[in-house]
Amino acid sequence: MPLIEIHEIDDPRLHVYRNLKKTNLTRWSGQFIAEGKKLVVQLLESEFEVESVLTSEKFVNLLEPLVNGRRADVPVYVLPHRLAQMLVGLTFHAGMLGCGVRHEPPPLSELAKPDRKHLFVACAGTENPDNIGAIVRIAAAFGVTAVLLGSGCSDPFSRRALRVSMGNSLRIPILESGDQLPAQLQQLKQRYGADVVATLLAEDAEALRDVSVDGSVVVLLGNEDAGLPDDFIELADRRVTIPMQSGTDSLNVAVAAGIFLHHFA
C-alpha cells in the first residue's frame, strides 16, 4: 500500500473525503466511507473494491500493520492533521478513512438454497441508520442468510450505519430491494416455502413464545413509528408479537429484531 503525502486540501484525489458531515456518500454515488482503523481493516479484508485510504500524519503509525500484505495497490493518502480535519469537516479522532465501491449482492436465487433452512430479515421503511446498522449486526450474529431492505429504508452503507453494524455490512449479503421487496417475499414463500412472520403490536397476534416454525423464516420488520404497512401484514403468513409487561407498549425495532432472530435461530 503506497503512502502518498498530500499537502493541498483541494487535491482532486481527496474529493470523496470532503465535508463528510454534509456530503455523506450515499446510494447514488456508488461509493461509501469506512471510518476508523477497525472498519478500514475490515474493508481491506472484504470482497469490496477499495479505492483509497486516508489518514493524517498524526495517525500514520496505525497503518504500519496494514502496509504489508493487504491490497498492495490501494493508495494511502497522508495529510497534515490540521488539513485532514479541514477536509473531512469533523473532528478526525478516528484517524483513518477508507473509500469502498458498492457492488451488487448475489441474487436471491443464489442465496436461498432449496435444500437447507434459511433465516432472513426484511425491513419495510426502517428509516433510522442506527437501527439499520444494529439490525445488520444482529442478523450476522444469528446466522441470517441475507437482509432485505425495502423502500424508505436507511442506507446500510452510510458512515453511521456501517459503524453501528461493526462492519458486518461488509460481510453479510444486503439486498436493497426497494419496491421489489413484496415480490421477493412472495418468491421466498412460493419457491422456498418460507414463512413470512410479520412483527407487530396487536392483541390478536400470536405470542412469540408460542410460535414454532420448521422451515425457513423471514422476519419482517417495519417503520419505527408507523410499524408495518397493511399490504405487508396481509402478505405475511403469521402475525406475531412480543408480550410486554409494566405498561410498556413497544420496543426499539432493533431490540425486537434481536429477540425474534434469537427465537427463530
Buried (B, 14 or more C-beta within 10 A) or exposed (E): BEEBEBEEBEBEBBEBBBEBEEEBBBBEBEBBBBBBBBBBBBBBBBEBBBBBBBBBBBBBEBBEEBBEEBBEEBBBBBBBBEBBBBBBBBEBEBBBBBBBEBEEBEEBEEBBEEEEBBBBBBBBBBBBBBBBBBBBBBBBBBEBBBBBBBBBBBBBBBBBBBBBBBBBBBBBBBBBBEEBBBEBBEBBBEEBEBBBBBBBBEEEBEEBEEBEBEEBBBBBBBBBEEBBBEEBBEBBBBBBBBEEEEEEEEBEBBBBBBBBBEBBE
